[in-house]
Amino acid sequence: MLKACLILFMMLPALFWAQGLEPTIPGDPVQDDNYEDSEGFNYGMSGVVGAINIGDETYSQFRLRPEISLGKFGFGLDIDLLITSDGEIRKEDWQDWEDYVNKIFFVRWANRSDPFYFKAGGISSYTLGHGLIFDHFSNVLRYPEVKNVGGYVGLNLPYAGAGFEFFTHNIYKNEVIAGRIHADPFYYTKVPILEKLKLGINIGTDRNQYGKYPDKDGDGYPDVYDKFPSNPDQYRDTDDDGIADNVDTDINGTGLIDHPSVNDYVAQTYPGITAGADSTDFNWLVYRDEAQKYSGNKDINIFSVDYILPLIETPLFNLDHYGEYAIIDKYGHGVIFPGFSSRFSIFDVKFEFRSFSDEFLPGYFDRLYEENRAQVSVEQTDRFRTYSLTTKEEVLAAAQNALGWFSFLRANVMDLGYIKVAFQDMYGEDMNTGKSLWANVTANPHNVMRLKEASISYSQAYVPYLDFGKLRTSNATISGRLVYNISETADLVGRYNEMYVDTNRDGKIKGNSEVISSFALSVEFTF
């Protein structure tokens, strides 16, 4: 049975980067990139046999994921062999020294509450403070197509709760980075309740919002719409004939030579070409694609101060009070106050009042930031196209001042499944980003037709109103996951994910170019 399944999945096209879109919900501490210590030595091996699409190519995939855990130390590899249709190993994955570093999926020591800790590699969920800056940020959104070796390192000193932390999404680029210092300012006063107050100061920045799109030839035109990414002297090809506009005698592909009065290349290369020729032998009307040129980096910086104050701490019930103030440099500010979190019975609950000024969005560096930090915009007319990049920063101009609340609920039903819902409802004059909903339902049945997990997640974030009649919007995502047990060491895993980009800015999501979808079907095994 297992052998048959392995052969089957070698033949199925699957997009494995879907794992980077595993759902996260704001306010959920369970999803932070952390772990619990385990005693002794542990070793595990997981893997996938299937296929994967990268760009326009489909490869057979053999992936092994060994992990070693020894107390606080952990180490994981991702050894990925991609085989072409010709039976050759994909050479691009084994050429440079960075390729070998990328085979290390993670190295870690301890967790974020220990005296010293660090993690390097894939960071699936990273939050600072109470989420006004970083809220479940992920650097594995497009993994393994895009491999970011990120990391964080920190100290918790034995003096008044003092400590610091540093984070980067990619140790080579260091574009999206963060820092935090924290302390318990009343630790030595022994004042009841206040002595437990924890205070933190945070900073988050994207040093180059255009960094998502490389520019290999350095001509200022990103490779994503530079038709000649290896030639700094050429970038446009309006008729897509493989000849750059600046050396093309027929820019629009009309079948006629452009008249020298409208094409400088014709005028310079063929002087006197019009002598004795009929005017109808030339194209007199030339339309050229346009492309926005970018030089230098465009950064954005966000700062915040947060605190948490434990009020009640018992085995059956606890209650914390918290707050945070954040400001986006050159834009607006946001406040969480008051905020309360509690854990009792099967429930984890949060409730907080929020106040945002104009030009502010909470959780700016969120789970989808690596995708949304920059997008390609294409404006199409009947005759030509205009290419440019837009950034998430541009959304800030439309954000209006607002007051409202955020709530989170997690219910764990005897480990048979759980429900998680987060909701934000903000009010303000001309408010157009006030409503957000995140929801996830997961079932973990035991011995029910060998089904181990079934889950579905959906979100609409920062929209004028929640429209369940139009589930596909540029601010929505949907995902599902099924895990079926094949044997003691193997599971059949199916994933489906969709996210959306309104490329032409018409307010509608339609066509394959505006739907980023993935369907993955694979065998994952452990031993």
C-alpha positions as CSV (number, residue, x, y, z in Angstrom):
1,M,0.0,0.0,0.0
2,L,2.7,2.4,1.0
3,K,4.9,1.6,-2.0
4,A,2.0,2.2,-4.4
5,C,1.3,5.6,-2.8
6,L,4.9,6.6,-3.1
7,I,4.9,5.8,-6.8
8,L,1.7,7.6,-7.3
9,F,2.9,10.8,-5.7
10,M,6.1,10.8,-7.8
11,M,3.7,11.3,-10.7
12,L,1.5,14.0,-9.2
13,P,2.2,17.7,-9.7
14,A,2.2,19.4,-6.3
15,L,3.1,22.8,-5.1
16,F,4.8,22.2,-1.8
17,W,5.4,25.9,-1.0
18,A,1.8,25.8,0.3
19,Q,3.3,24.9,3.8
20,G,4.3,28.6,4.0
21,L,0.7,29.6,4.0
22,E,-0.4,27.6,7.0
23,P,-3.0,29.8,8.7
24,T,-2.1,32.1,11.6
25,I,-4.6,34.1,13.6
26,P,-3.7,37.4,15.3
27,G,-3.7,37.2,19.1
28,D,-2.9,33.4,19.2
29,P,0.2,32.9,21.4
30,V,0.2,29.1,20.5
31,Q,1.4,29.9,17.0
32,D,4.5,31.9,17.9
33,D,7.7,30.3,16.7
34,N,8.6,28.5,19.9
35,Y,8.8,25.1,21.4
36,E,8.8,23.3,24.7
37,D,11.9,21.7,26.1
38,S,12.1,17.9,26.1
39,E,14.4,15.7,28.1
40,G,17.1,13.5,26.6
41,F,18.0,12.8,23.0
42,N,15.4,12.8,20.3
43,Y,15.8,12.1,16.6
44,G,13.2,12.2,13.9
45,M,13.0,12.0,10.1
46,S,10.3,13.2,7.9
47,G,10.1,13.6,4.2
48,V,8.1,14.0,1.0
49,V,8.1,12.2,-2.3
50,G,6.1,13.9,-5.0
51,A,6.5,16.7,-7.5
52,I,6.8,20.4,-7.4
53,N,6.4,23.4,-9.7
54,I,9.0,26.1,-9.7
55,G,8.3,28.8,-12.3
56,D,7.2,27.0,-15.4
57,E,9.0,23.8,-14.7
58,T,7.8,20.7,-12.9
59,Y,10.3,18.5,-11.1
60,S,10.1,15.2,-9.3
61,Q,10.9,15.8,-5.6
62,F,12.7,13.8,-3.0
63,R,12.9,15.6,0.3
64,L,14.3,14.5,3.6
65,R,13.8,16.5,6.8
66,P,16.0,15.0,9.6
67,E,15.7,16.7,13.0
68,I,17.8,16.2,16.2
69,S,16.8,17.5,19.6
70,L,19.1,17.2,22.6
71,G,17.7,19.2,25.6
72,K,17.5,22.8,24.6
73,F,19.5,22.3,21.4
74,G,17.8,21.5,18.1
75,F,19.0,21.0,14.5
76,G,17.0,20.4,11.3
77,L,18.1,19.9,7.7
78,D,16.1,20.2,4.5
79,I,17.7,18.0,1.9
80,D,15.8,18.6,-1.3
81,L,16.6,16.8,-4.5
82,L,14.7,18.1,-7.6
83,I,14.9,15.9,-10.7
84,T,14.2,17.3,-14.1
85,S,12.2,15.5,-16.8
86,D,15.6,14.4,-18.3
87,G,16.5,12.7,-15.0
88,E,19.1,15.3,-14.0
89,I,19.4,16.9,-10.6
90,R,18.5,20.6,-10.7
91,K,21.9,22.2,-10.7
92,E,20.8,25.6,-9.4
93,D,20.3,24.1,-5.9
94,W,23.9,23.0,-5.6
95,Q,26.2,25.6,-7.2
96,D,26.9,28.3,-4.5
97,W,27.9,28.1,-0.9
98,E,24.6,29.7,0.0
99,D,22.9,26.7,-1.5
100,Y,24.5,24.5,1.1
101,V,23.7,26.9,3.9
102,N,20.0,26.8,2.7
103,K,20.0,23.0,3.4
104,I,19.9,23.9,7.1
105,F,16.3,24.4,7.9
106,F,16.9,25.6,11.4
107,V,19.4,25.6,14.3
108,R,18.0,26.6,17.7
109,W,18.9,26.8,21.3
110,A,16.3,27.1,24.1
111,N,13.2,29.3,23.8
112,R,12.4,33.0,24.1
113,S,11.9,32.8,27.9
114,D,15.3,31.3,28.6
115,P,18.4,33.2,29.7
116,F,20.0,32.8,26.3
117,Y,18.3,31.7,23.1
118,F,18.6,31.8,19.4
119,K,17.1,30.3,16.2
120,A,18.4,30.5,12.7
121,G,16.7,29.3,9.5
122,G,13.0,29.2,8.8
123,I,10.8,31.3,11.1
124,S,7.2,30.4,10.7
125,S,5.7,32.9,13.1
126,Y,7.3,35.9,14.9
127,T,5.5,38.4,17.1
128,L,6.8,41.4,19.0
129,G,5.0,42.9,22.1
130,H,1.3,42.6,21.6
131,G,1.4,42.6,17.8
132,L,1.2,46.3,16.8
133,I,4.5,46.0,14.9
134,F,5.2,42.3,14.2
135,D,2.2,40.0,14.3
136,H,3.0,36.4,13.3
137,F,5.5,37.5,10.6
138,S,6.7,34.5,8.5
139,N,9.8,34.2,6.4
140,V,8.7,30.9,4.8
141,L,5.7,32.2,2.9
142,R,7.0,30.9,-0.4
143,Y,9.2,28.1,0.9
144,P,10.9,26.2,-0.8
145,E,10.8,28.4,-3.9
146,V,12.1,31.2,-1.9
147,K,14.4,30.2,1.0
148,N,15.1,32.9,3.6
149,V,17.6,32.0,6.3
150,G,16.5,34.3,9.0
151,G,16.9,34.2,12.8
152,Y,16.6,35.8,16.2
153,V,18.9,35.9,19.2
154,G,18.2,37.2,22.7
155,L,19.2,37.4,26.3
156,N,17.1,37.4,29.5
157,L,19.3,38.6,32.3
158,P,18.8,37.7,36.0
159,Y,18.5,41.4,36.9
160,A,15.1,43.0,37.0
161,G,13.9,41.1,34.0
162,A,16.3,42.9,31.7
163,G,17.1,41.6,28.3
164,F,17.2,42.2,24.6
165,E,16.4,40.5,21.3
166,F,17.4,41.0,17.6
167,F,15.5,39.5,14.6
168,T,16.2,39.4,10.8
169,H,14.1,37.8,8.1
170,N,17.3,37.0,6.0
171,I,20.8,37.0,7.3
172,Y,22.2,37.8,3.8
173,K,20.0,40.8,3.1
174,N,19.0,42.0,6.6
175,E,16.1,44.1,5.1
176,V,13.2,43.2,7.4
177,I,14.7,43.5,10.9
178,A,13.6,44.1,14.5
179,G,15.0,44.8,17.9
180,R,13.6,44.7,21.5
181,I,14.8,45.6,25.0
182,H,12.8,44.8,28.1
183,A,12.9,45.0,31.9
184,D,10.7,44.8,35.0
185,P,11.1,48.4,36.3
186,F,9.5,47.8,39.7
187,Y,11.2,44.4,40.3
188,Y,13.2,45.6,43.4
189,T,10.4,47.6,44.9
190,K,8.4,44.6,46.1
191,V,5.2,46.6,45.6
192,P,2.4,44.0,45.3
193,I,1.3,43.5,41.7
194,L,3.5,46.3,40.3
195,E,6.7,44.3,41.0
196,K,5.5,42.0,38.2
197,L,5.1,44.7,35.6
198,K,7.1,43.9,32.4
199,L,8.0,46.8,30.0
200,G,9.4,46.5,26.5
201,I,10.6,48.9,23.7
202,N,10.5,47.6,20.1
203,I,11.6,48.7,16.7
204,G,10.8,47.1,13.3
205,T,12.0,48.2,9.9
206,D,12.0,47.2,6.3
207,R,15.2,48.8,4.9
208,N,14.2,48.1,1.3
209,Q,10.6,47.5,0.5
210,Y,11.5,46.8,-3.1
211,G,13.9,44.0,-2.0
212,K,11.3,41.4,-2.9
213,Y,12.1,42.0,-6.6
214,P,15.8,41.7,-7.5
215,D,17.5,43.8,-10.2
216,K,20.4,41.7,-11.4
217,D,21.7,44.1,-14.0
218,G,21.4,47.2,-11.8
219,D,19.5,49.3,-14.4
220,G,16.8,50.4,-12.0
221,Y,14.1,48.2,-13.6
222,P,13.2,45.1,-11.5
223,D,13.8,41.7,-13.2
224,V,10.1,40.9,-12.7
225,Y,9.2,43.3,-15.6
226,D,12.7,43.9,-17.1
227,K,12.4,42.0,-20.4
228,F,16.2,41.8,-20.5
229,P,17.3,41.3,-16.9
230,S,20.9,40.7,-17.8
231,N,21.4,43.7,-20.0
232,P,21.5,47.1,-18.3
233,D,21.0,48.9,-21.7
234,Q,17.7,47.2,-22.5
235,Y,14.4,46.7,-20.6
236,R,11.4,47.2,-22.9
237,D,9.9,44.8,-25.5
238,T,6.4,46.1,-26.4
239,D,5.6,43.5,-29.0
240,D,7.3,40.6,-27.1
241,D,9.4,39.6,-30.1
242,G,12.6,39.2,-28.2
243,I,14.1,42.4,-29.6
244,A,14.4,45.4,-27.2
245,D,12.5,48.5,-28.2
246,N,15.6,50.6,-28.4
247,V,17.1,48.3,-31.1
248,D,13.8,47.3,-32.8
249,T,12.8,48.7,-36.2
250,D,9.2,47.5,-35.6
251,I,8.4,48.3,-32.0
252,N,4.7,47.4,-32.2
253,G,5.0,44.3,-34.4
254,T,2.9,45.8,-37.2
255,G,5.0,44.1,-40.0
256,L,6.1,47.6,-41.2
257,I,9.3,49.4,-40.4
258,D,8.7,52.4,-38.1
259,H,9.1,55.8,-39.7
260,P,12.4,57.4,-38.5
261,S,10.4,60.4,-37.2
262,V,8.9,58.1,-34.5
263,N,11.8,55.6,-34.0
264,D,15.2,57.0,-33.2
265,Y,16.9,53.6,-33.8
266,V,15.6,53.6,-37.4
267,A,16.7,57.2,-37.9
268,Q,20.2,56.5,-36.6
269,T,20.8,53.1,-38.1
270,Y,19.2,53.6,-41.6
271,P,19.7,57.3,-42.5
272,G,18.0,58.2,-45.7
273,I,15.7,55.2,-45.6
274,T,12.7,57.3,-46.6
275,A,14.3,58.5,-49.8
276,G,12.1,57.4,-52.7
277,A,9.9,55.3,-50.5
278,D,6.1,55.5,-50.2
279,S,4.7,56.8,-46.9
280,T,2.6,53.7,-46.7
281,D,5.7,51.6,-46.4
282,F,6.2,52.8,-42.8
283,N,4.4,52.7,-39.5
284,W,3.8,56.3,-38.4
285,L,2.2,55.6,-35.0
286,V,4.4,53.9,-32.3
287,Y,3.2,53.0,-28.8
288,R,5.8,51.9,-26.3
289,D,5.4,50.0,-23.0
290,E,6.4,52.1,-20.0
291,A,8.1,50.9,-16.9
292,Q,8.8,52.7,-13.6
293,K,12.5,53.0,-12.8
294,Y,13.7,52.6,-9.2
295,S,17.0,53.7,-7.7
296,G,18.0,53.4,-4.1
297,N,16.1,51.8,-1.2
298,K,12.7,52.8,0.2
299,D,12.5,52.1,4.0
300,I,9.8,52.2,6.6
301,N,10.3,52.2,10.4
302,I,7.9,51.5,13.2
303,F,8.5,51.9,17.0
304,S,6.5,50.7,20.0
305,V,6.4,50.5,23.8
306,D,4.4,47.7,25.5
307,Y,3.8,46.3,28.9
308,I,2.0,43.4,30.6
309,L,0.9,43.2,34.2
310,P,-0.2,39.8,35.7
311,L,-3.3,40.3,37.9
312,I,-4.4,36.8,38.8
313,E,-2.2,33.7,38.6
314,T,-3.8,30.4,39.7
315,P,-3.7,26.8,38.3
316,L,-7.3,27.2,37.2
317,F,-7.5,30.8,36.1
318,N,-5.2,33.6,35.2
319,L,-5.8,37.2,34.1
320,D,-3.3,39.6,32.6
321,H,-3.6,43.3,31.8
322,Y,-1.5,44.7,28.9
323,G,-1.1,47.7,26.5
324,E,1.0,49.0,23.7
325,Y,1.7,52.2,21.9
326,A,3.2,52.2,18.3
327,I,4.1,54.9,15.8
328,I,5.0,54.5,12.1
329,D,7.7,56.9,11.2
330,K,6.3,59.8,9.1
331,Y,2.8,58.3,9.4
332,G,0.3,57.7,12.2
333,H,0.2,55.9,15.6
334,G,-1.9,53.3,17.3
335,V,-2.7,52.3,20.9
336,I,-3.9,49.1,22.6
337,F,-5.4,50.2,26.0
338,P,-6.8,48.5,28.0
339,G,-6.1,44.9,27.0
340,F,-7.0,41.8,29.0
341,S,-6.1,38.2,28.4
342,S,-7.3,35.1,30.3
343,R,-6.9,31.4,30.4
344,F,-9.5,29.1,32.0
345,S,-11.1,25.7,31.4
346,I,-10.8,25.0,27.6
347,F,-10.6,28.7,26.6
348,D,-7.9,31.3,25.8
349,V,-9.4,34.7,25.5
350,K,-8.2,38.2,24.7
351,F,-10.1,41.5,24.6
352,E,-8.6,44.9,23.9
353,F,-9.6,48.4,23.1
354,R,-7.8,49.9,20.1
355,S,-7.3,53.5,19.0
356,F,-5.6,54.3,15.7
357,S,-4.8,57.7,14.1
358,D,-4.8,58.4,10.4
359,E,-2.2,56.5,8.4
360,F,-1.8,53.6,10.8
361,L,-2.3,49.9,10.4
362,P,-1.8,47.4,13.3
363,G,0.4,44.4,12.8
364,Y,2.1,46.0,9.8
365,F,4.7,43.2,9.6
366,D,2.1,40.4,9.5
367,R,2.1,36.8,8.1
368,L,1.7,38.0,4.5
369,Y,4.2,40.8,4.6
370,E,6.8,39.0,2.6
371,E,4.3,38.8,-0.2
372,N,2.6,42.2,0.3
373,R,5.6,44.4,1.0
374,A,5.7,45.1,-2.8
375,Q,3.5,44.1,-5.7
376,V,3.8,44.5,-9.5
377,S,1.2,46.8,-10.9
378,V,0.3,46.5,-14.7
379,E,-2.0,49.0,-16.3
380,Q,-3.1,47.7,-19.6
381,T,-4.4,49.7,-22.6
382,D,-5.3,48.6,-26.1
383,R,-1.8,49.4,-27.3
384,F,0.7,49.3,-24.5
385,R,1.3,48.4,-20.8
386,T,2.7,50.4,-17.9
387,Y,4.6,48.5,-15.3
388,S,5.4,49.7,-11.8
389,L,5.8,48.5,-8.2
390,T,3.4,49.4,-5.3
391,T,4.2,48.9,-1.7
392,K,2.2,48.2,1.4
393,E,3.3,51.6,2.6
394,E,1.0,53.2,0.0
395,V,-2.0,51.7,1.8
396,L,-1.3,53.8,4.9
397,A,-2.4,57.0,3.1
398,A,-6.0,55.6,2.9
399,A,-6.1,54.5,6.6
400,Q,-8.4,56.7,8.6
401,N,-8.4,57.4,12.4
402,A,-10.6,54.9,14.2
403,L,-11.6,53.5,17.6
404,G,-12.7,50.0,18.2
405,W,-11.9,46.7,19.7
406,F,-10.2,43.4,19.0
407,S,-11.1,40.0,20.4
408,F,-9.6,36.5,20.2
409,L,-11.1,33.2,21.3
410,R,-9.5,29.7,21.3
411,A,-11.4,26.7,22.5
412,N,-9.6,23.3,22.7
413,V,-12.2,20.5,22.9
414,M,-10.5,17.7,24.7
415,D,-7.7,17.5,22.1
416,L,-10.3,16.3,19.5
417,G,-10.1,19.7,17.8
418,Y,-10.2,23.4,18.3
419,I,-11.8,26.5,17.1
420,K,-10.0,29.9,16.8
421,V,-11.7,33.2,15.9
422,A,-10.3,36.7,15.9
423,F,-12.3,39.8,15.1
424,Q,-11.5,43.4,14.8
425,D,-14.2,46.1,14.5
426,M,-13.0,49.7,14.1
427,Y,-15.1,52.8,13.7
428,G,-14.2,56.2,12.3
429,E,-15.2,58.9,9.8
430,D,-14.7,57.6,6.2
431,M,-13.3,54.4,7.7
432,N,-12.4,51.9,5.0
433,T,-10.0,49.4,6.7
434,G,-11.9,48.8,9.9
435,K,-13.3,45.3,9.7
436,S,-11.2,42.1,10.0
437,L,-12.1,38.4,10.6
438,W,-9.8,35.4,11.0
439,A,-11.2,32.0,11.6
440,N,-10.0,28.4,11.8
441,V,-11.7,25.1,12.6
442,T,-9.6,22.0,13.1
443,A,-10.7,18.5,13.8
444,N,-8.3,15.9,15.2
445,P,-10.4,12.7,15.2
446,H,-9.0,9.6,16.7
447,N,-9.5,6.3,14.9
448,V,-12.1,7.7,12.5
449,M,-11.4,6.2,9.1
450,R,-7.7,6.9,9.8
451,L,-8.3,10.6,9.4
452,K,-5.8,12.5,11.6
453,E,-6.6,16.1,10.8
454,A,-9.1,18.2,8.8
455,S,-9.0,21.9,9.0
456,I,-10.2,25.0,7.1
457,S,-9.2,28.6,7.6
458,Y,-10.4,31.9,6.1
459,S,-9.7,35.5,6.6
460,Q,-10.7,39.0,5.4
461,A,-8.4,41.6,6.8
462,Y,-8.6,45.4,6.8
463,V,-11.7,45.8,4.6
464,P,-14.5,48.4,4.7
465,Y,-17.0,45.6,5.5
466,L,-17.0,41.9,5.7
467,D,-18.5,40.6,2.4
468,F,-19.2,36.8,2.6
469,G,-21.0,37.0,-0.8
470,K,-17.6,37.9,-2.3
471,L,-15.1,35.7,-0.6
472,R,-12.2,36.5,-3.0
473,T,-10.8,39.9,-2.3
474,S,-7.2,41.3,-2.3
475,N,-7.3,41.2,1.5
476,A,-8.6,37.6,1.8
477,T,-7.0,34.2,2.1
478,I,-8.4,30.7,2.3
479,S,-6.8,27.4,3.1
480,G,-7.6,23.8,3.9
481,R,-5.6,20.8,5.1
482,L,-6.4,17.0,5.3
483,V,-4.1,14.4,6.9
484,Y,-4.9,10.8,6.3
485,N,-2.9,8.1,8.1
486,I,-1.5,5.5,5.7
487,S,0.7,3.6,8.2
488,E,2.5,4.0,11.4
489,T,5.2,6.0,9.7
490,A,3.5,7.7,6.8
491,D,0.7,10.2,6.2
492,L,-1.1,11.4,3.1
493,V,-1.3,15.2,3.3
494,G,-3.4,17.4,1.1
495,R,-3.3,21.2,1.2
496,Y,-5.0,23.9,-0.7
497,N,-4.4,27.6,-0.4
498,E,-5.5,30.8,-2.2
499,M,-4.4,34.4,-1.8
500,Y,-5.2,37.2,-4.2
501,V,-3.6,40.2,-5.9
502,D,-5.8,42.9,-7.6
503,T,-3.2,43.5,-10.3
504,N,-5.3,45.8,-12.5
505,R,-6.8,47.6,-9.5
506,D,-10.4,47.2,-10.7
507,G,-11.7,46.0,-7.3
508,K,-12.3,42.5,-8.6
509,I,-10.4,39.2,-8.4
510,K,-10.6,37.3,-11.7
511,G,-8.3,35.3,-13.9
512,N,-5.3,33.2,-13.1
513,S,-3.0,36.2,-12.9
514,E,-4.8,37.6,-9.8
515,V,-5.2,34.3,-7.9
516,I,-2.2,32.8,-6.3
517,S,-3.3,29.3,-5.6
518,S,-1.6,26.0,-4.7
519,F,-2.8,22.5,-4.3
520,A,-0.3,20.0,-2.7
521,L,-0.7,16.3,-2.4
522,S,2.2,14.5,-0.8
523,V,3.3,11.6,1.4
524,E,5.0,12.7,4.6
525,F,6.8,10.1,6.6
526,T,8.5,9.9,10.0
527,F,10.7,7.3,11.6
